[in-house]
Amino acid sequence: MFSVSLSPRLPVLFLTGYAEGALTRADFLGPYMQLLTKPFTLESLAIRVASMLEGDVSAVLE
């Protein structure tokens, strides 16, 4: 992840439709990275993005 290596505090949100595999491999996520699995609502996406932009890395995962 080139961008993350240049800016380690850059918020990164991964979106995936492969929930089973993604959750078992989520250990690669750094402190400013989060995972959102499909299906999700536009509201939950907006809340997640807003919380990450505010610096709230402890936002509740669905």
C-alpha positions as CSV (number, residue, x, y, z in Angstrom):
1,M,0.0,0.0,0.0
2,F,2.0,2.8,-1.3
3,S,-0.2,5.7,0.0
4,V,-0.3,4.2,3.5
5,S,3.5,3.9,3.6
6,L,3.8,7.6,2.7
7,S,1.0,8.7,5.1
8,P,0.5,6.1,7.8
9,R,-2.4,8.1,9.4
10,L,-4.4,8.2,6.1
11,P,-7.8,6.7,6.8
12,V,-8.6,3.7,4.6
13,L,-11.9,2.0,4.3
14,F,-12.1,-1.4,2.6
15,L,-15.4,-2.5,1.2
16,T,-16.0,-6.1,0.4
17,G,-18.7,-8.5,-0.5
18,Y,-16.8,-11.5,0.7
19,A,-17.6,-11.4,4.4
20,E,-16.5,-14.9,5.4
21,G,-13.0,-14.5,4.0
22,A,-12.6,-10.9,4.8
23,L,-13.4,-11.2,8.5
24,T,-10.9,-14.0,9.0
25,R,-8.2,-12.0,7.3
26,A,-8.9,-8.7,8.9
27,D,-5.8,-8.9,11.0
28,F,-3.9,-6.9,8.3
29,L,-5.9,-3.8,9.2
30,G,-3.8,-1.0,10.7
31,P,-5.0,1.5,13.3
32,Y,-6.4,3.9,10.6
33,M,-8.0,1.2,8.5
34,Q,-11.5,-0.3,8.8
35,L,-13.5,-2.9,7.0
36,L,-17.2,-2.6,5.9
37,T,-18.8,-5.7,4.5
38,K,-21.7,-5.7,2.0
39,P,-24.5,-5.3,2.1
40,F,-24.5,-2.0,3.8
41,T,-26.8,1.0,3.7
42,L,-25.8,4.4,2.5
43,E,-26.4,5.7,6.0
44,S,-23.9,3.2,7.5
45,L,-21.3,4.1,4.9
46,A,-21.8,7.8,5.5
47,I,-21.5,7.3,9.3
48,R,-18.3,5.2,8.9
49,V,-16.7,7.7,6.5
50,A,-17.6,10.6,8.8
51,S,-16.2,8.9,11.9
52,M,-13.0,8.1,10.1
53,L,-12.6,11.7,8.8
54,E,-13.1,12.9,12.4
55,G,-10.4,10.6,13.6
56,D,-12.6,8.2,15.5
57,V,-10.8,5.0,14.7
58,S,-12.9,3.2,17.3
59,A,-16.1,3.5,15.2
60,V,-18.4,0.5,15.8
61,L,-18.1,-2.1,13.1
62,E,-21.2,-3.7,11.8
